[in-house]
Amino acid sequence: MDRRHDRKRDDHNDSERDHDRNGHGGKHRVRFKPKETPGVICIERHIHDEAVVISGSLTIEYHDAEVNAWIEEELGTAAGEVKERGGIVGQIKAAVTLTSTSIITVMDDRTAVKEPPQKYARIMLAAIMFMVSPKEAENIVRNALVGIRTRIRYKKHNGESRDMTGRE
């Protein structure tokens, strides 16, 4: 096959995947990337030998030092839930990546820099658990991410911290 044909096939495959949130295509398509969409929780699970491995992610539009403390609390709560169900926690880890986009404009002899009002943070979570069902493990990780998201939304809208998870 000639190189141009391969490129066309790749372009065709890419255009089939391009869609907006409503599944519409068109000249001006927007790629919907759930893992990068603020507020969307993405969960993947699989079994490795006897372990249940769960990966989860959440992108948020707000981040400060308090968020890291909330993540730590939610991971501790998740570990407690595994133990309550008679399971064993291999490990639960989270990584937080902060991103921000600045826009720099030069017109004639003027330069302008626009900083975004907020930074985005992507929370990536991985959990290895034993002696719990895959569905239970998935729910435990999802609950941790929901707890983080709920606390962030509350603080963002009300300007104060509060445990909104309903847990004591």
Rosetta constraint file for C-alpha pairs under 8 A:
AtomPair CA 1 CA 5 HARMONIC 6.70 0.50
AtomPair CA 1 CA 6 HARMONIC 7.15 0.50
AtomPair CA 2 CA 6 HARMONIC 6.72 0.50
AtomPair CA 3 CA 7 HARMONIC 6.33 0.50
AtomPair CA 4 CA 8 HARMONIC 6.20 0.50
AtomPair CA 5 CA 9 HARMONIC 6.24 0.50
AtomPair CA 6 CA 10 HARMONIC 6.22 0.50
AtomPair CA 7 CA 11 HARMONIC 6.08 0.50
AtomPair CA 8 CA 12 HARMONIC 6.04 0.50
AtomPair CA 9 CA 13 HARMONIC 6.21 0.50
AtomPair CA 10 CA 14 HARMONIC 6.14 0.50
AtomPair CA 11 CA 15 HARMONIC 6.15 0.50
AtomPair CA 12 CA 16 HARMONIC 6.33 0.50
AtomPair CA 13 CA 17 HARMONIC 6.58 0.50
AtomPair CA 14 CA 18 HARMONIC 6.33 0.50
AtomPair CA 18 CA 25 HARMONIC 6.56 0.50
AtomPair CA 18 CA 29 HARMONIC 6.27 0.50
AtomPair CA 18 CA 30 HARMONIC 6.72 0.50
AtomPair CA 18 CA 31 HARMONIC 5.39 0.50
AtomPair CA 18 CA 32 HARMONIC 7.80 0.50
AtomPair CA 19 CA 23 HARMONIC 5.05 0.50
AtomPair CA 19 CA 24 HARMONIC 5.34 0.50
AtomPair CA 19 CA 25 HARMONIC 4.96 0.50
AtomPair CA 19 CA 29 HARMONIC 5.84 0.50
AtomPair CA 19 CA 30 HARMONIC 5.85 0.50
AtomPair CA 19 CA 31 HARMONIC 5.56 0.50
AtomPair CA 19 CA 32 HARMONIC 6.65 0.50
AtomPair CA 20 CA 24 HARMONIC 5.52 0.50
AtomPair CA 20 CA 25 HARMONIC 6.66 0.50
AtomPair CA 20 CA 29 HARMONIC 6.20 0.50
AtomPair CA 20 CA 30 HARMONIC 4.93 0.50
AtomPair CA 20 CA 31 HARMONIC 5.90 0.50
AtomPair CA 20 CA 32 HARMONIC 5.84 0.50
AtomPair CA 21 CA 30 HARMONIC 7.99 0.50
AtomPair CA 21 CA 32 HARMONIC 6.05 0.50
AtomPair CA 24 CA 29 HARMONIC 7.90 0.50
AtomPair CA 25 CA 29 HARMONIC 5.76 0.50
AtomPair CA 32 CA 37 HARMONIC 7.76 0.50
AtomPair CA 33 CA 37 HARMONIC 6.23 0.50
AtomPair CA 34 CA 40 HARMONIC 6.31 0.50
AtomPair CA 34 CA 41 HARMONIC 7.97 0.50
AtomPair CA 34 CA 42 HARMONIC 7.20 0.50
AtomPair CA 35 CA 40 HARMONIC 6.88 0.50
AtomPair CA 35 CA 41 HARMONIC 7.35 0.50
AtomPair CA 35 CA 42 HARMONIC 6.24 0.50
AtomPair CA 35 CA 57 HARMONIC 6.61 0.50
AtomPair CA 35 CA 58 HARMONIC 6.84 0.50
AtomPair CA 35 CA 59 HARMONIC 6.94 0.50
AtomPair CA 36 CA 40 HARMONIC 7.92 0.50
AtomPair CA 36 CA 58 HARMONIC 7.87 0.50
AtomPair CA 36 CA 59 HARMONIC 5.94 0.50
AtomPair CA 36 CA 122 HARMONIC 7.71 0.50
AtomPair CA 37 CA 59 HARMONIC 6.26 0.50
AtomPair CA 38 CA 58 HARMONIC 7.11 0.50
AtomPair CA 38 CA 59 HARMONIC 4.63 0.50
AtomPair CA 38 CA 60 HARMONIC 4.92 0.50
AtomPair CA 38 CA 61 HARMONIC 6.27 0.50
AtomPair CA 39 CA 58 HARMONIC 6.34 0.50
AtomPair CA 39 CA 59 HARMONIC 5.86 0.50
AtomPair CA 39 CA 60 HARMONIC 5.81 0.50
AtomPair CA 39 CA 149 HARMONIC 6.94 0.50
AtomPair CA 40 CA 58 HARMONIC 5.97 0.50
AtomPair CA 40 CA 59 HARMONIC 6.81 0.50
AtomPair CA 41 CA 56 HARMONIC 7.04 0.50
AtomPair CA 41 CA 57 HARMONIC 5.78 0.50
AtomPair CA 41 CA 58 HARMONIC 4.89 0.50
AtomPair CA 41 CA 59 HARMONIC 7.71 0.50
AtomPair CA 41 CA 142 HARMONIC 7.50 0.50
AtomPair CA 41 CA 145 HARMONIC 7.09 0.50
AtomPair CA 41 CA 146 HARMONIC 7.77 0.50
AtomPair CA 42 CA 56 HARMONIC 5.46 0.50
AtomPair CA 42 CA 57 HARMONIC 5.28 0.50
AtomPair CA 42 CA 58 HARMONIC 6.68 0.50
AtomPair CA 43 CA 54 HARMONIC 7.03 0.50
AtomPair CA 43 CA 55 HARMONIC 5.71 0.50
AtomPair CA 43 CA 56 HARMONIC 4.38 0.50
AtomPair CA 43 CA 57 HARMONIC 6.71 0.50
AtomPair CA 43 CA 138 HARMONIC 7.26 0.50
AtomPair CA 43 CA 142 HARMONIC 7.21 0.50
AtomPair CA 44 CA 54 HARMONIC 5.77 0.50
AtomPair CA 44 CA 55 HARMONIC 5.17 0.50
AtomPair CA 44 CA 56 HARMONIC 6.38 0.50
AtomPair CA 44 CA 138 HARMONIC 7.95 0.50
AtomPair CA 45 CA 52 HARMONIC 7.16 0.50
AtomPair CA 45 CA 53 HARMONIC 5.63 0.50
AtomPair CA 45 CA 54 HARMONIC 4.46 0.50
AtomPair CA 45 CA 55 HARMONIC 6.31 0.50
AtomPair CA 45 CA 134 HARMONIC 7.19 0.50
AtomPair CA 45 CA 138 HARMONIC 6.94 0.50
AtomPair CA 46 CA 52 HARMONIC 6.06 0.50
AtomPair CA 46 CA 53 HARMONIC 5.42 0.50
AtomPair CA 46 CA 54 HARMONIC 6.70 0.50
AtomPair CA 46 CA 134 HARMONIC 7.57 0.50
AtomPair CA 47 CA 51 HARMONIC 5.76 0.50
AtomPair CA 47 CA 52 HARMONIC 4.73 0.50
AtomPair CA 47 CA 53 HARMONIC 5.98 0.50
AtomPair CA 47 CA 134 HARMONIC 7.65 0.50
AtomPair CA 48 CA 52 HARMONIC 6.38 0.50
AtomPair CA 48 CA 53 HARMONIC 6.93 0.50
AtomPair CA 50 CA 130 HARMONIC 6.60 0.50
AtomPair CA 50 CA 131 HARMONIC 7.88 0.50
AtomPair CA 51 CA 128 HARMONIC 6.32 0.50
AtomPair CA 51 CA 129 HARMONIC 5.61 0.50
AtomPair CA 51 CA 130 HARMONIC 4.93 0.50
AtomPair CA 51 CA 131 HARMONIC 7.62 0.50
AtomPair CA 52 CA 127 HARMONIC 8.00 0.50
AtomPair CA 52 CA 128 HARMONIC 5.74 0.50
AtomPair CA 52 CA 129 HARMONIC 5.23 0.50
AtomPair CA 52 CA 130 HARMONIC 6.20 0.50
AtomPair CA 52 CA 132 HARMONIC 7.57 0.50
AtomPair CA 52 CA 133 HARMONIC 7.50 0.50
AtomPair CA 52 CA 134 HARMONIC 5.86 0.50
AtomPair CA 52 CA 137 HARMONIC 7.08 0.50
AtomPair CA 53 CA 126 HARMONIC 7.30 0.50
AtomPair CA 53 CA 127 HARMONIC 5.73 0.50
AtomPair CA 53 CA 128 HARMONIC 4.65 0.50
AtomPair CA 53 CA 129 HARMONIC 6.57 0.50
AtomPair CA 54 CA 126 HARMONIC 5.72 0.50
AtomPair CA 54 CA 127 HARMONIC 5.15 0.50
AtomPair CA 54 CA 128 HARMONIC 6.54 0.50
AtomPair CA 54 CA 137 HARMONIC 7.08 0.50
AtomPair CA 54 CA 138 HARMONIC 6.36 0.50
AtomPair CA 54 CA 141 HARMONIC 7.32 0.50
AtomPair CA 55 CA 124 HARMONIC 7.41 0.50
AtomPair CA 55 CA 125 HARMONIC 5.65 0.50
AtomPair CA 55 CA 126 HARMONIC 4.54 0.50
AtomPair CA 55 CA 127 HARMONIC 6.52 0.50
AtomPair CA 56 CA 124 HARMONIC 5.85 0.50
AtomPair CA 56 CA 125 HARMONIC 4.96 0.50
AtomPair CA 56 CA 126 HARMONIC 6.40 0.50
AtomPair CA 56 CA 141 HARMONIC 7.04 0.50
AtomPair CA 56 CA 142 HARMONIC 7.41 0.50
AtomPair CA 56 CA 145 HARMONIC 7.83 0.50
AtomPair CA 57 CA 122 HARMONIC 6.96 0.50
AtomPair CA 57 CA 123 HARMONIC 5.43 0.50
AtomPair CA 57 CA 124 HARMONIC 4.43 0.50
AtomPair CA 57 CA 125 HARMONIC 5.99 0.50
AtomPair CA 57 CA 145 HARMONIC 7.72 0.50
AtomPair CA 58 CA 122 HARMONIC 5.76 0.50
AtomPair CA 58 CA 123 HARMONIC 5.18 0.50
AtomPair CA 58 CA 124 HARMONIC 6.70 0.50
AtomPair CA 58 CA 145 HARMONIC 6.91 0.50
AtomPair CA 58 CA 149 HARMONIC 7.95 0.50
AtomPair CA 59 CA 120 HARMONIC 6.89 0.50
AtomPair CA 59 CA 121 HARMONIC 5.65 0.50
AtomPair CA 59 CA 122 HARMONIC 4.25 0.50
AtomPair CA 59 CA 123 HARMONIC 6.13 0.50
AtomPair CA 60 CA 120 HARMONIC 5.63 0.50
AtomPair CA 60 CA 121 HARMONIC 5.28 0.50
AtomPair CA 60 CA 122 HARMONIC 6.32 0.50
AtomPair CA 60 CA 123 HARMONIC 7.89 0.50
AtomPair CA 60 CA 149 HARMONIC 7.47 0.50
AtomPair CA 61 CA 118 HARMONIC 6.39 0.50
AtomPair CA 61 CA 119 HARMONIC 6.02 0.50
AtomPair CA 61 CA 120 HARMONIC 4.53 0.50
AtomPair CA 61 CA 121 HARMONIC 6.48 0.50
AtomPair CA 62 CA 118 HARMONIC 6.17 0.50
AtomPair CA 62 CA 119 HARMONIC 6.03 0.50
AtomPair CA 62 CA 120 HARMONIC 6.01 0.50
AtomPair CA 62 CA 121 HARMONIC 6.83 0.50
AtomPair CA 62 CA 152 HARMONIC 7.03 0.50
AtomPair CA 62 CA 156 HARMONIC 7.37 0.50
AtomPair CA 63 CA 67 HARMONIC 6.05 0.50
AtomPair CA 63 CA 119 HARMONIC 6.72 0.50
AtomPair CA 63 CA 120 HARMONIC 7.03 0.50
AtomPair CA 63 CA 121 HARMONIC 6.31 0.50
AtomPair CA 64 CA 68 HARMONIC 7.47 0.50
AtomPair CA 65 CA 69 HARMONIC 7.00 0.50
AtomPair CA 66 CA 70 HARMONIC 6.40 0.50
AtomPair CA 67 CA 71 HARMONIC 6.21 0.50
AtomPair CA 67 CA 148 HARMONIC 7.68 0.50
AtomPair CA 67 CA 152 HARMONIC 7.39 0.50
AtomPair CA 68 CA 72 HARMONIC 6.26 0.50
AtomPair CA 69 CA 73 HARMONIC 6.23 0.50
AtomPair CA 70 CA 74 HARMONIC 6.09 0.50
AtomPair CA 70 CA 148 HARMONIC 6.32 0.50
AtomPair CA 70 CA 151 HARMONIC 7.88 0.50
AtomPair CA 71 CA 75 HARMONIC 6.12 0.50
AtomPair CA 71 CA 94 HARMONIC 7.76 0.50
AtomPair CA 71 CA 144 HARMONIC 7.97 0.50
AtomPair CA 71 CA 148 HARMONIC 6.36 0.50
AtomPair CA 72 CA 76 HARMONIC 6.24 0.50
AtomPair CA 73 CA 77 HARMONIC 6.19 0.50
AtomPair CA 74 CA 78 HARMONIC 6.11 0.50
AtomPair CA 74 CA 144 HARMONIC 5.12 0.50
AtomPair CA 74 CA 145 HARMONIC 7.71 0.50
AtomPair CA 74 CA 147 HARMONIC 6.85 0.50
AtomPair CA 74 CA 148 HARMONIC 7.01 0.50
AtomPair CA 75 CA 79 HARMONIC 6.24 0.50
AtomPair CA 75 CA 92 HARMONIC 6.83 0.50
AtomPair CA 75 CA 93 HARMONIC 7.80 0.50
AtomPair CA 75 CA 144 HARMONIC 6.51 0.50
AtomPair CA 76 CA 80 HARMONIC 6.26 0.50
AtomPair CA 77 CA 81 HARMONIC 6.26 0.50
AtomPair CA 77 CA 144 HARMONIC 7.55 0.50
AtomPair CA 78 CA 82 HARMONIC 6.41 0.50
AtomPair CA 78 CA 140 HARMONIC 5.79 0.50
AtomPair CA 78 CA 141 HARMONIC 6.73 0.50
AtomPair CA 78 CA 143 HARMONIC 7.89 0.50
AtomPair CA 78 CA 144 HARMONIC 6.30 0.50
AtomPair CA 79 CA 83 HARMONIC 6.43 0.50
AtomPair CA 79 CA 89 HARMONIC 6.33 0.50
AtomPair CA 79 CA 92 HARMONIC 7.57 0.50
AtomPair CA 80 CA 84 HARMONIC 6.15 0.50
AtomPair CA 81 CA 85 HARMONIC 6.36 0.50
AtomPair CA 81 CA 140 HARMONIC 7.07 0.50
AtomPair CA 82 CA 86 HARMONIC 6.59 0.50
AtomPair CA 82 CA 87 HARMONIC 5.09 0.50
AtomPair CA 82 CA 88 HARMONIC 6.47 0.50
AtomPair CA 82 CA 89 HARMONIC 6.69 0.50
AtomPair CA 82 CA 129 HARMONIC 7.66 0.50
AtomPair CA 82 CA 132 HARMONIC 7.23 0.50
AtomPair CA 82 CA 137 HARMONIC 7.63 0.50
AtomPair CA 82 CA 140 HARMONIC 7.60 0.50
AtomPair CA 83 CA 87 HARMONIC 5.04 0.50
AtomPair CA 83 CA 88 HARMONIC 6.07 0.50
AtomPair CA 83 CA 89 HARMONIC 7.42 0.50
AtomPair CA 85 CA 132 HARMONIC 7.12 0.50
AtomPair CA 86 CA 131 HARMONIC 6.96 0.50
AtomPair CA 86 CA 132 HARMONIC 7.41 0.50
AtomPair CA 87 CA 129 HARMONIC 7.00 0.50
AtomPair CA 87 CA 130 HARMONIC 5.60 0.50
AtomPair CA 87 CA 131 HARMONIC 4.57 0.50
AtomPair CA 87 CA 132 HARMONIC 5.31 0.50
AtomPair CA 88 CA 129 HARMONIC 5.76 0.50
AtomPair CA 88 CA 130 HARMONIC 4.97 0.50
AtomPair CA 88 CA 131 HARMONIC 6.33 0.50
AtomPair CA 88 CA 132 HARMONIC 7.89 0.50
AtomPair CA 89 CA 127 HARMONIC 7.89 0.50
AtomPair CA 89 CA 128 HARMONIC 6.37 0.50
AtomPair CA 89 CA 129 HARMONIC 4.68 0.50
AtomPair CA 89 CA 130 HARMONIC 6.38 0.50
AtomPair CA 90 CA 127 HARMONIC 7.47 0.50
AtomPair CA 90 CA 128 HARMONIC 5.03 0.50
AtomPair CA 90 CA 129 HARMONIC 5.30 0.50
AtomPair CA 90 CA 130 HARMONIC 6.99 0.50
AtomPair CA 91 CA 126 HARMONIC 7.99 0.50
AtomPair CA 91 CA 127 HARMONIC 5.69 0.50
AtomPair CA 91 CA 128 HARMONIC 5.36 0.50
AtomPair CA 91 CA 129 HARMONIC 7.12 0.50
AtomPair CA 92 CA 125 HARMONIC 7.28 0.50
AtomPair CA 92 CA 126 HARMONIC 5.71 0.50
AtomPair CA 92 CA 127 HARMONIC 4.21 0.50
AtomPair CA 92 CA 128 HARMONIC 6.40 0.50
AtomPair CA 93 CA 125 HARMONIC 5.67 0.50
AtomPair CA 93 CA 126 HARMONIC 5.33 0.50
AtomPair CA 93 CA 127 HARMONIC 6.40 0.50
AtomPair CA 94 CA 123 HARMONIC 6.65 0.50
AtomPair CA 94 CA 124 HARMONIC 5.47 0.50
AtomPair CA 94 CA 125 HARMONIC 4.28 0.50
AtomPair CA 94 CA 126 HARMONIC 6.40 0.50
AtomPair CA 95 CA 123 HARMONIC 5.78 0.50
AtomPair CA 95 CA 124 HARMONIC 5.19 0.50
AtomPair CA 95 CA 125 HARMONIC 6.48 0.50
AtomPair CA 96 CA 121 HARMONIC 6.40 0.50
AtomPair CA 96 CA 122 HARMONIC 5.56 0.50
AtomPair CA 96 CA 123 HARMONIC 4.60 0.50
AtomPair CA 96 CA 124 HARMONIC 6.39 0.50
AtomPair CA 97 CA 121 HARMONIC 5.47 0.50
AtomPair CA 97 CA 122 HARMONIC 5.16 0.50
AtomPair CA 97 CA 123 HARMONIC 6.64 0.50
AtomPair CA 98 CA 119 HARMONIC 6.77 0.50
AtomPair CA 98 CA 120 HARMONIC 5.79 0.50
AtomPair CA 98 CA 121 HARMONIC 4.38 0.50
AtomPair CA 98 CA 122 HARMONIC 6.51 0.50
AtomPair CA 99 CA 119 HARMONIC 5.91 0.50
AtomPair CA 99 CA 120 HARMONIC 5.20 0.50
AtomPair CA 99 CA 121 HARMONIC 6.12 0.50
AtomPair CA 100 CA 116 HARMONIC 7.00 0.50
AtomPair CA 100 CA 118 HARMONIC 7.56 0.50
AtomPair CA 100 CA 119 HARMONIC 4.97 0.50
AtomPair CA 100 CA 120 HARMONIC 6.16 0.50
AtomPair CA 101 CA 115 HARMONIC 7.11 0.50
AtomPair CA 101 CA 116 HARMONIC 6.65 0.50
AtomPair CA 102 CA 113 HARMONIC 6.94 0.50
AtomPair CA 102 CA 114 HARMONIC 5.74 0.50
AtomPair CA 102 CA 115 HARMONIC 4.88 0.50
AtomPair CA 102 CA 116 HARMONIC 6.44 0.50
AtomPair CA 103 CA 113 HARMONIC 5.70 0.50
AtomPair CA 103 CA 114 HARMONIC 5.14 0.50
AtomPair CA 103 CA 115 HARMONIC 6.72 0.50
AtomPair CA 104 CA 111 HARMONIC 7.21 0.50
AtomPair CA 104 CA 112 HARMONIC 5.77 0.50
AtomPair CA 104 CA 113 HARMONIC 4.50 0.50
AtomPair CA 104 CA 114 HARMONIC 6.46 0.50
AtomPair CA 105 CA 111 HARMONIC 5.65 0.50
AtomPair CA 105 CA 112 HARMONIC 5.15 0.50
AtomPair CA 105 CA 113 HARMONIC 6.38 0.50
AtomPair CA 106 CA 110 HARMONIC 5.78 0.50
AtomPair CA 106 CA 111 HARMONIC 4.46 0.50
AtomPair CA 106 CA 112 HARMONIC 6.48 0.50
AtomPair CA 107 CA 111 HARMONIC 6.42 0.50
AtomPair CA 127 CA 141 HARMONIC 7.63 0.50
AtomPair CA 129 CA 137 HARMONIC 7.15 0.50
AtomPair CA 132 CA 136 HARMONIC 6.26 0.50
AtomPair CA 132 CA 137 HARMONIC 6.33 0.50
AtomPair CA 133 CA 137 HARMONIC 6.20 0.50
AtomPair CA 134 CA 138 HARMONIC 6.09 0.50
AtomPair CA 135 CA 139 HARMONIC 6.18 0.50
AtomPair CA 136 CA 140 HARMONIC 6.19 0.50
AtomPair CA 137 CA 141 HARMONIC 6.40 0.50
AtomPair CA 138 CA 142 HARMONIC 6.05 0.50
AtomPair CA 139 CA 143 HARMONIC 5.94 0.50
AtomPair CA 140 CA 144 HARMONIC 6.40 0.50
AtomPair CA 141 CA 145 HARMONIC 6.42 0.50
AtomPair CA 142 CA 146 HARMONIC 6.06 0.50
AtomPair CA 143 CA 147 HARMONIC 5.99 0.50
AtomPair CA 144 CA 148 HARMONIC 6.39 0.50
AtomPair CA 145 CA 149 HARMONIC 6.14 0.50
AtomPair CA 146 CA 150 HARMONIC 5.96 0.50
AtomPair CA 147 CA 151 HARMONIC 6.26 0.50
AtomPair CA 147 CA 164 HARMONIC 7.39 0.50
AtomPair CA 147 CA 165 HARMONIC 5.50 0.50
AtomPair CA 148 CA 152 HARMONIC 6.26 0.50
AtomPair CA 149 CA 153 HARMONIC 6.14 0.50
AtomPair CA 150 CA 154 HARMONIC 6.15 0.50
AtomPair CA 150 CA 164 HARMONIC 6.43 0.50
AtomPair CA 150 CA 165 HARMONIC 7.11 0.50
AtomPair CA 151 CA 155 HARMONIC 6.23 0.50
AtomPair CA 151 CA 161 HARMONIC 7.07 0.50
AtomPair CA 151 CA 162 HARMONIC 6.65 0.50
AtomPair CA 151 CA 163 HARMONIC 6.36 0.50
AtomPair CA 151 CA 164 HARMONIC 5.96 0.50
AtomPair CA 151 CA 165 HARMONIC 7.62 0.50
AtomPair CA 152 CA 156 HARMONIC 5.97 0.50
AtomPair CA 153 CA 157 HARMONIC 6.13 0.50
AtomPair CA 154 CA 158 HARMONIC 5.78 0.50
AtomPair CA 154 CA 159 HARMONIC 7.56 0.50
AtomPair CA 154 CA 160 HARMONIC 7.44 0.50
AtomPair CA 154 CA 161 HARMONIC 7.19 0.50
AtomPair CA 154 CA 162 HARMONIC 7.42 0.50
AtomPair CA 154 CA 164 HARMONIC 7.62 0.50
AtomPair CA 155 CA 159 HARMONIC 4.74 0.50
AtomPair CA 155 CA 160 HARMONIC 4.87 0.50
AtomPair CA 155 CA 161 HARMONIC 5.31 0.50
AtomPair CA 155 CA 162 HARMONIC 7.44 0.50
AtomPair CA 156 CA 160 HARMONIC 7.81 0.50
AtomPair CA 163 CA 167 HARMONIC 7.74 0.50
